[in-house]
Amino acid sequence: MLREWPETIAIRPRHGGVTDGHVLVIPRVHVADVAEDPEVSATTMLRAAELAGEAGDCNVITSRGPSATQTVRHLHLHVVPRADGDGLLLPWTVARPAGR
């Protein structure tokens, strides 16, 4: 457990994450995805935004539904610190050869 609030927790991904400092922000109540309960989603985003403010450059990501890469049916937000040249591509990013 990295941080906890009355309604939300922040933990490291089980397998370490995709970058150093990758954090999952998860509501304590079960909500299947970001659209199921906008109030819970907003509070979870508030906590993710607090962590993003500490992380510097980062992605804050959640997915809804299998077509959008959701594999866990419980709302969670990824805060993924980024650095120039880290090589991490988002699902909709097309790889480009170096120098383009």
Phi, psi and omega in degrees: 000121180270322179203153175216147176235171180303327186247355191212152173232158174233127181224165172276147175301148184307320184256024172096339180091175184266343173219163176296129180093001178302130183229144172256133177247122193227131175289150178287331178271152180283123172224124187295322182201177187299335183268346186292319181217096184303329180292315177296318179299318181295318179294320178295320177294323176304313180292321177296322179295323176300315180291323179298324178298332178274338188276339187081215180301130181196165168256142170242117192228139165219159180231151177231112177092153183299326179293340179257018177077017176285123179245342178247122183274056172210127181309132172203145177246138176264129169252112188242102177300143182233157176218148176307133176076015181288348174078000181280124179255139173282161184304330182262006180272131176268129179297136178241142177301150179305141177089001178256000000 
